[in-house]
Amino acid sequence: MIKTRIKMLKIKFIIMMALYVLTSFDTKAADDFVIKGKYDNIQNGKKLYLHNLDLHYDVATCVVKDGKFIFKGKTDQAYRVIIRSSTDEPNFIVSETFILEKGEILFDSKGRDFNKAVITGGDCNKYDLIFQDRTKGYNIAMDSIRNALKYGNKLSEEEKDAVYAKAGALAKTREKIVKQFLDEYPNTFKSLCLLTEPYMKLPGDSIRMYYEKLSPELQNTLKGIGLNFALFGKVLKNGDKAELTGALTLKGNSFTLSEVKQEYIILDFTSISCGPCKILNKELLQHYDAWKDKIEIVSFYNDTDKDQIKEYIKASNINWKVVSDFKGDLSLNVRKFNVQGIPNIFVLDKERKIIHHRVGFSKESDFIAGIEELIHQ
């Protein structure tokens, strides 16, 4: 009787262990992602980075061999990513944004430039491709407008007005495309991404309606949590008094905006791996000494590794105030300021109220000129 019972316990144990192994194997397989890429016009040995735009860090790296590359890793949810080379290399390449998700994703240039590659695989990218196809005409027209404005000094005032009017009309066209997509595919990661665009023009009630159509899984992604805070929490806007919550200096001391003595503050949400942020930093370095009596710069790093931030600050010769709460996109500050892209720049007046806000930076922008006007007021 005892022997029979021991034998049954052994069998039960073996079955349990077998189920555990199988379950572990299935979970691992389900969590893994594989990105297989092909691009002919790339040299052997070139290092590529899979960069997470939502968490601002490199998820994985790989080395090109015979025009092919493979990224492997694990992801707990869908994220917006790009594939890029090192920003320090002269022949910098970067892909279009696509969605990292569980499963296999294929990246094929098909003879095109790296940033025009066809990316397939997974439900998220399927819907992303649908939206890309619908906005193809809009994107071509907007590229034409950007090129025209790039050489704006050659245009008459009448011609400039005509270009701006065309851009306004195109923006309304895109709004209609977005609305139609949200109606047709409400419960998709692409719809969630569209709802969190910084230039989303839908009224708050409509965004709430679409938010409620998202599954709990999507609502609990980082983007979903951020949207929830934007809808139901207190998000700062122009005219509101700004303050950071739980911000620390790189020495570990607490920091508040109210302790800054200068009349104005440039509050810059940034990251060590952001390309446009590096361009902005170089521009700010050229002007900071001339500004610092009247304007202080406070860079809030949306990263989690303090040592990496320290190394970056030292290498970049940044000499203004640098702070973080080292929580990445889980930061309350990121949600409170509704940071959906970086660099994300706020200009604060002497009462620490927001008087200007912009997302992104390029050398052609008028941001520096606007700050110069503040200096000379």
Wavefront OBJ file of the C-alpha trace (Angstrom):
o trace
v 0.000 0.000 0.000
v 2.802 2.339 1.006
v 4.858 1.303 -2.040
v 1.853 1.951 -4.290
v 1.364 5.377 -2.732
v 5.056 6.267 -3.145
v 4.895 5.101 -6.749
v 1.826 7.286 -7.373
v 3.552 10.281 -5.768
v 6.585 9.728 -8.009
v 4.370 9.590 -11.080
v 2.538 12.723 -9.941
v 5.879 14.478 -9.376
v 7.164 13.490 -12.826
v 3.940 14.721 -14.455
v 4.144 18.031 -12.544
v 7.795 18.546 -13.549
v 6.980 17.714 -17.166
v 4.126 20.237 -17.144
v 6.416 22.830 -15.526
v 9.087 22.327 -18.196
v 6.546 22.480 -21.018
v 4.890 25.574 -19.540
v 8.261 27.251 -19.075
v 9.220 26.423 -22.646
v 5.947 27.788 -24.035
v 6.201 30.997 -21.967
v 9.755 31.602 -23.107
v 8.805 31.026 -26.726
v 5.774 33.302 -26.418
v 7.837 36.087 -24.862
v 10.650 35.989 -27.419
v 10.818 38.364 -30.383
v 12.975 37.921 -33.461
v 13.625 40.636 -36.043
v 15.208 39.391 -39.279
v 16.563 42.173 -41.452
v 17.965 42.512 -44.946
v 19.585 45.599 -46.436
v 22.011 45.342 -49.365
v 23.674 48.737 -49.099
v 25.381 48.207 -45.737
v 28.910 47.142 -44.856
v 29.811 43.963 -42.996
v 30.563 44.433 -39.331
v 28.361 47.507 -38.926
v 26.734 47.567 -35.497
v 22.997 48.234 -35.330
v 20.825 49.120 -32.352
v 17.161 48.308 -31.698
v 16.059 51.448 -29.843
v 12.909 51.656 -27.716
v 11.293 55.079 -28.293
v 8.880 54.683 -25.378
v 11.488 53.734 -22.750
v 14.432 55.536 -24.391
v 17.016 52.780 -24.310
v 18.581 50.230 -26.661
v 16.725 46.927 -26.380
v 19.271 44.890 -28.342
v 22.281 45.172 -30.646
v 23.565 43.106 -33.534
v 26.270 43.116 -36.204
v 25.566 43.040 -39.952
v 26.846 40.066 -41.940
v 26.379 39.767 -45.715
v 23.681 42.432 -45.712
v 21.643 40.625 -43.055
v 21.048 41.176 -39.357
v 19.036 39.568 -36.561
v 17.773 41.012 -33.278
v 16.538 38.656 -30.549
v 15.151 39.365 -27.099
v 12.120 39.524 -24.851
v 9.361 42.092 -24.520
v 6.554 42.316 -21.990
v 4.316 44.473 -24.215
v 4.214 46.361 -27.510
v 6.600 49.316 -27.872
v 7.502 51.800 -30.604
v 11.044 51.139 -31.829
v 13.538 52.081 -34.519
v 16.656 50.394 -35.873
v 19.638 52.723 -36.074
v 23.401 52.811 -36.343
v 25.584 54.728 -33.889
v 24.779 58.451 -33.848
v 28.533 59.113 -33.767
v 29.133 57.449 -37.152
v 29.345 59.606 -40.296
v 27.045 57.281 -42.303
v 24.183 57.315 -39.803
v 21.141 55.274 -40.795
v 17.777 54.993 -39.075
v 14.587 53.109 -39.900
v 11.007 54.280 -39.785
v 9.242 53.737 -36.472
v 7.622 50.319 -36.157
v 6.102 48.204 -33.393
v 8.111 45.695 -31.373
v 5.919 42.821 -30.264
v 6.130 39.122 -29.528
v 6.832 36.888 -32.520
v 8.788 37.228 -35.747
v 9.161 40.550 -37.572
v 10.701 40.888 -41.036
v 12.631 43.979 -42.161
v 13.344 44.116 -45.900
v 14.604 47.191 -47.744
v 13.565 45.686 -51.113
v 16.088 47.950 -52.865
v 14.845 51.071 -51.058
v 16.655 53.323 -48.599
v 16.971 52.011 -45.039
v 14.244 54.366 -43.776
v 11.825 53.124 -46.448
v 12.113 49.406 -45.681
v 9.010 47.216 -45.594
v 8.360 45.888 -42.082
v 5.916 43.020 -41.623
v 4.922 40.570 -38.912
v 2.586 40.726 -35.932
v -0.851 42.278 -35.501
v 0.474 45.665 -34.379
v 2.573 46.176 -37.491
v -0.283 44.951 -39.687
v -2.439 47.854 -38.505
v 0.515 50.205 -38.657
v 0.943 49.325 -42.351
v -2.766 49.965 -42.969
v -2.394 53.456 -41.509
v 0.824 54.094 -43.459
v -0.929 53.157 -46.691
v -3.806 55.556 -45.957
v -1.455 58.449 -45.149
v 0.992 57.869 -48.006
v -0.368 60.766 -50.078
v -0.381 63.046 -47.045
v 3.251 62.208 -46.211
v 4.428 62.862 -49.776
v 2.638 66.226 -49.815
v 4.063 67.171 -46.388
v 7.610 66.270 -47.521
v 7.115 68.681 -50.410
v 5.998 71.423 -47.995
v 8.941 70.817 -45.662
v 11.349 71.106 -48.578
v 9.698 74.347 -49.677
v 9.956 75.825 -46.151
v 13.552 74.649 -45.799
v 14.454 77.117 -48.519
v 11.884 79.661 -47.372
v 14.234 82.606 -47.874
v 13.711 82.149 -51.608
v 9.931 82.441 -51.300
v 7.914 85.638 -51.363
v 5.519 86.341 -48.483
v 2.593 85.404 -50.727
v 4.226 82.088 -51.601
v 4.937 81.363 -47.931
v 1.301 82.069 -47.019
v 0.186 79.678 -49.764
v 2.508 76.949 -48.410
v 1.200 77.415 -44.846
v -2.398 77.310 -46.084
v -1.686 74.050 -47.908
v -0.101 72.604 -44.729
v -3.234 73.555 -42.758
v -5.495 71.867 -45.299
v -3.321 68.737 -45.230
v -3.481 68.634 -41.432
v -7.278 68.553 -41.603
v -7.086 65.745 -44.167
v -4.914 63.722 -41.806
v -7.351 64.352 -38.940
v -10.124 62.770 -41.037
v -7.902 59.768 -41.830
v -7.090 59.344 -38.121
v -10.770 59.556 -37.134
v -11.752 56.957 -39.730
v -8.962 54.618 -38.582
v -9.987 54.964 -34.925
v -13.577 54.126 -35.859
v -12.578 51.035 -37.855
v -9.799 49.692 -35.610
v -10.440 51.081 -32.104
v -8.885 48.244 -30.077
v -5.365 48.283 -31.582
v -1.977 49.484 -30.417
v -1.813 51.806 -33.434
v -5.027 53.513 -32.303
v -3.527 53.919 -28.824
v -0.439 55.528 -30.409
v -2.637 57.910 -32.414
v -4.616 58.886 -29.312
v -1.373 59.858 -27.539
v 0.053 61.983 -30.353
v 1.066 65.413 -28.976
v -0.808 67.140 -31.820
v -4.010 65.080 -31.492
v -6.909 67.443 -32.291
v -9.831 65.322 -31.086
v -11.841 66.794 -28.193
v -11.343 65.239 -24.759
v -14.732 63.501 -24.727
v -13.950 61.729 -28.012
v -10.531 60.593 -26.764
v -12.167 59.211 -23.594
v -14.673 57.317 -25.746
v -11.884 55.714 -27.801
v -9.841 55.018 -24.648
v -12.746 53.028 -23.209
v -12.796 50.877 -26.352
v -9.221 49.729 -25.681
v -8.744 46.342 -24.052
v -7.425 46.200 -20.445
v -4.162 44.848 -21.902
v -3.700 47.984 -24.026
v -4.858 50.301 -21.238
v -2.141 48.820 -18.996
v 0.720 49.451 -21.415
v 2.966 52.433 -20.707
v 1.164 54.416 -23.398
v -2.207 53.393 -22.014
v -1.213 54.418 -18.485
v 0.069 57.750 -19.808
v -3.187 58.351 -21.698
v -5.185 57.488 -18.592
v -3.250 60.107 -16.633
v -3.736 62.659 -19.413
v -7.490 62.030 -19.415
v -8.204 61.648 -15.721
v -5.163 63.173 -13.992
v -3.847 66.722 -13.912
v -1.783 67.447 -17.027
v 0.095 70.742 -17.177
v -0.516 73.147 -20.052
v 0.385 76.710 -21.042
v -0.368 79.120 -18.188
v -0.104 76.450 -15.461
v 2.524 76.684 -12.738
v 5.087 73.928 -13.204
v 6.999 71.901 -10.632
v 8.898 68.636 -10.697
v 8.001 65.792 -8.343
v 10.734 63.697 -6.708
v 13.487 65.106 -8.908
v 17.093 64.482 -7.828
v 20.436 65.895 -8.918
v 23.136 63.464 -10.036
v 24.629 63.828 -6.547
v 21.366 62.550 -5.069
v 20.110 65.850 -3.668
v 16.439 66.804 -4.003
v 15.664 69.500 -6.561
v 12.745 71.848 -7.199
v 12.214 74.464 -9.895
v 11.402 77.040 -7.227
v 15.034 77.074 -6.075
v 16.270 78.380 -9.435
v 17.216 82.080 -9.156
v 17.122 83.112 -12.816
v 14.066 84.851 -14.266
v 13.319 82.159 -16.876
v 13.799 78.405 -17.045
v 14.139 76.163 -20.075
v 12.882 72.783 -18.808
v 13.988 70.128 -21.241
v 12.790 66.507 -21.030
v 15.512 64.515 -22.742
v 17.423 61.210 -22.912
v 21.021 60.135 -23.445
v 20.055 58.098 -26.530
v 17.959 60.770 -28.308
v 19.485 62.083 -31.566
v 17.553 65.392 -31.818
v 18.321 65.972 -28.107
v 22.040 65.885 -28.909
v 21.532 68.512 -31.618
v 19.621 70.670 -29.124
v 22.369 70.271 -26.500
v 25.032 71.448 -28.966
v 22.944 74.522 -29.783
v 22.315 75.282 -26.113
v 26.025 74.947 -25.314
v 26.770 77.708 -27.835
v 24.392 80.115 -26.069
v 24.324 79.110 -22.407
v 27.133 81.362 -21.188
v 25.401 84.379 -22.744
v 22.000 83.374 -21.313
v 22.765 82.035 -17.846
v 22.330 85.300 -15.936
v 18.717 85.521 -17.088
v 17.824 81.962 -18.129
v 18.630 78.657 -16.444
v 18.434 75.376 -18.314
v 17.142 72.336 -16.434
v 17.473 69.041 -18.289
v 15.288 66.252 -16.900
v 16.713 62.933 -18.125
v 14.074 60.338 -18.856
v 16.520 57.490 -18.184
v 16.953 55.007 -15.336
v 20.745 54.550 -15.104
v 22.390 57.372 -13.108
v 25.947 56.333 -14.055
v 25.157 56.384 -17.781
v 23.668 59.876 -17.432
v 26.804 61.025 -15.581
v 29.067 59.659 -18.322
v 26.955 61.310 -21.011
v 26.926 64.703 -19.239
v 30.698 64.613 -18.818
v 31.319 63.606 -22.450
v 28.905 66.297 -23.715
v 30.403 69.084 -21.538
v 26.945 70.021 -20.253
v 27.278 72.596 -17.470
v 23.678 73.484 -16.637
v 21.365 71.766 -14.161
v 20.736 68.060 -14.770
v 18.086 66.148 -12.821
v 16.009 62.975 -12.999
v 13.890 60.662 -10.890
v 15.473 57.669 -12.707
v 12.079 56.060 -13.382
v 11.973 56.348 -17.178
v 8.459 56.460 -18.612
v 7.044 55.358 -15.250
v 7.953 58.821 -13.946
v 5.112 60.911 -12.557
v 6.801 63.935 -14.152
v 6.633 62.364 -17.605
v 2.884 61.861 -17.154
v 2.250 65.207 -15.477
v 3.961 67.124 -18.296
v 2.418 64.703 -20.860
v 5.803 63.944 -22.430
v 4.984 61.978 -25.589
v 8.181 62.734 -27.508
v 11.634 64.166 -26.868
v 13.177 66.623 -26.693
v 10.105 68.054 -24.971
v 10.783 71.674 -24.056
v 8.929 73.990 -21.682
v 9.810 77.654 -21.121
v 8.806 78.947 -17.669
v 8.511 82.580 -16.562
v 9.574 84.059 -13.207
v 6.396 82.712 -11.566
v 7.305 79.293 -13.016
v 4.263 79.280 -15.264
v 4.525 77.639 -18.686
v 4.719 80.299 -21.399
v 5.939 78.138 -24.293
v 5.990 74.446 -25.175
v 7.431 72.563 -28.125
v 8.197 68.946 -29.041
v 11.303 68.139 -31.088
v 14.162 70.283 -32.310
v 16.074 70.953 -35.523
v 18.647 73.553 -36.474
v 16.090 75.123 -38.797
v 13.618 75.781 -35.943
v 12.944 79.241 -34.537
v 13.346 78.163 -30.899
v 16.788 79.725 -30.328
v 15.642 83.011 -31.875
v 12.641 83.027 -29.531
v 14.889 82.563 -26.491
v 17.131 85.392 -27.715
v 14.049 87.655 -27.722
v 13.434 86.803 -24.041
v 17.034 87.702 -23.210
v 16.702 91.162 -24.733
v 13.319 92.040 -23.228
l 1 2 3 4 5 6 7 8 9 10 11 12 13 14 15 16 17 18 19 20 21 22 23 24 25 26 27 28 29 30 31 32 33 34 35 36 37 38 39 40 41 42 43 44 45 46 47 48 49 50 51 52 53 54 55 56 57 58 59 60 61 62 63 64 65 66 67 68 69 70 71 72 73 74 75 76 77 78 79 80 81 82 83 84 85 86 87 88 89 90 91 92 93 94 95 96 97 98 99 100 101 102 103 104 105 106 107 108 109 110 111 112 113 114 115 116 117 118 119 120 121 122 123 124 125 126 127 128 129 130 131 132 133 134 135 136 137 138 139 140 141 142 143 144 145 146 147 148 149 150 151 152 153 154 155 156 157 158 159 160 161 162 163 164 165 166 167 168 169 170 171 172 173 174 175 176 177 178 179 180 181 182 183 184 185 186 187 188 189 190 191 192 193 194 195 196 197 198 199 200 201 202 203 204 205 206 207 208 209 210 211 212 213 214 215 216 217 218 219 220 221 222 223 224 225 226 227 228 229 230 231 232 233 234 235 236 237 238 239 240 241 242 243 244 245 246 247 248 249 250 251 252 253 254 255 256 257 258 259 260 261 262 263 264 265 266 267 268 269 270 271 272 273 274 275 276 277 278 279 280 281 282 283 284 285 286 287 288 289 290 291 292 293 294 295 296 297 298 299 300 301 302 303 304 305 306 307 308 309 310 311 312 313 314 315 316 317 318 319 320 321 322 323 324 325 326 327 328 329 330 331 332 333 334 335 336 337 338 339 340 341 342 343 344 345 346 347 348 349 350 351 352 353 354 355 356 357 358 359 360 361 362 363 364 365 366 367 368 369 370 371 372 373 374 375 376 377
